[in-house]
């Protein structure tokens, strides 16, 4: 019984302890998932590769055109401009923050 209680206590402590890395990675992973689900059919959403739609800029090069953080308002209120086939998007504030974090993390500021 004593071993059972000690094991349960250790499991409880392990479940309560969330490493800072995991909490920091969660918004990044959420942003990547949002980009994958909503944008990858037209845009290259990673650090390499071509966009499936030639006129849709790769996300890693957005900062060559403007500060990525400038997208915050447009993502929250609804993007309705871009390439001609781009659908209208509006995201919840926590999704906007996650997507901006992801976009900022993949920027390739080298001109190409």
C-alpha positions as CSV (number, residue, x, y, z in Angstrom):
1,X,0.0,0.0,0.0
2,X,2.9,2.3,0.9
3,X,4.4,1.8,-2.6
4,X,1.1,2.5,-4.2
5,X,0.7,5.8,-2.4
6,X,4.3,6.8,-3.2
7,X,3.8,6.0,-6.9
8,X,0.5,7.9,-7.0
9,X,2.2,10.9,-5.3
10,X,5.0,10.8,-7.9
11,X,2.6,10.7,-10.8
12,X,0.6,13.6,-9.3
13,X,3.8,15.7,-9.0
14,X,4.9,14.8,-12.6
15,X,1.5,15.8,-13.9
16,X,1.5,19.1,-12.1
17,X,5.0,20.0,-13.2
18,X,4.9,21.6,-16.7
19,X,8.3,22.3,-18.1
20,X,8.8,25.9,-19.3
21,X,9.8,24.5,-22.7
22,X,6.5,22.8,-23.2
23,X,4.5,25.9,-22.3
24,X,6.7,28.0,-24.6
25,X,6.4,25.5,-27.4
26,X,2.6,25.3,-27.2
27,X,1.8,28.6,-28.9
28,X,4.4,27.9,-31.6
29,X,2.9,24.5,-32.3
30,X,-0.5,26.0,-32.3
31,X,0.6,28.7,-34.8
32,X,2.2,26.0,-37.0
33,X,-1.0,24.0,-36.9
34,X,-3.1,27.0,-37.8
35,X,-0.8,27.8,-40.8
36,X,-1.0,24.2,-41.9
37,X,-4.8,23.9,-41.7
38,X,-5.6,27.3,-43.2
39,X,-2.7,28.4,-45.4
40,X,-0.6,25.5,-46.7
41,X,-2.8,24.8,-49.7
42,X,-1.5,28.1,-51.2
43,X,1.6,29.2,-49.2
44,X,4.8,27.5,-48.3
45,X,4.5,27.7,-44.5
46,X,7.9,26.3,-43.5
47,X,11.5,27.4,-43.6
48,X,11.9,26.0,-47.2
49,X,10.0,25.0,-50.2
50,X,7.9,26.7,-52.9
51,X,4.3,27.9,-52.4
52,X,1.8,25.5,-54.1
53,X,0.2,28.7,-55.6
54,X,3.0,30.6,-57.4
55,X,1.5,34.0,-56.6
56,X,1.2,33.3,-52.8
57,X,4.4,34.3,-51.1
58,X,6.2,31.8,-48.9
59,X,5.5,32.7,-45.3
60,X,9.3,32.7,-44.4
61,X,9.7,35.8,-46.7
62,X,6.8,37.9,-45.3
63,X,9.2,40.1,-43.3
64,X,10.9,41.2,-46.6
65,X,7.7,43.0,-47.4
66,X,6.6,44.4,-44.0
67,X,6.9,43.6,-40.3
68,X,5.2,40.4,-39.5
69,X,3.7,41.9,-36.4
70,X,1.8,44.3,-38.7
71,X,-0.4,41.3,-39.6
72,X,-1.9,41.1,-36.1
73,X,-4.9,43.4,-36.8
74,X,-5.6,41.9,-40.2
75,X,-5.6,38.4,-38.8
76,X,-7.9,39.3,-36.0
77,X,-10.3,41.4,-38.0
78,X,-10.1,39.4,-41.2
79,X,-7.7,39.2,-44.1
80,X,-9.6,39.8,-47.3
81,X,-6.7,40.9,-49.6
82,X,-3.8,39.0,-50.9
83,X,-3.7,36.9,-54.0
84,X,-6.9,36.7,-56.0
85,X,-7.9,33.2,-54.7
86,X,-7.3,34.0,-51.1
87,X,-10.3,33.3,-48.9
88,X,-11.4,35.7,-46.1
89,X,-9.9,34.7,-42.7
90,X,-10.5,36.0,-39.1
91,X,-8.9,34.4,-36.1
92,X,-9.5,34.5,-32.4
93,X,-6.9,36.7,-30.4
94,X,-5.1,33.7,-29.0
95,X,-4.8,32.2,-32.5
96,X,-3.5,35.5,-33.9
97,X,-0.8,35.6,-31.2
98,X,0.2,32.0,-31.9
99,X,0.3,32.5,-35.7
100,X,2.3,35.7,-35.4
101,X,4.8,33.9,-33.1
102,X,5.1,31.1,-35.6
103,X,5.5,33.4,-38.6
104,X,8.2,35.5,-36.8
105,X,10.1,32.3,-36.0
106,X,10.4,31.1,-39.6
107,X,11.4,34.4,-41.3
108,X,14.3,34.3,-43.7
109,X,15.4,38.0,-44.0
110,X,17.9,37.3,-46.7
111,X,16.7,38.6,-50.0
112,X,16.3,36.0,-52.6
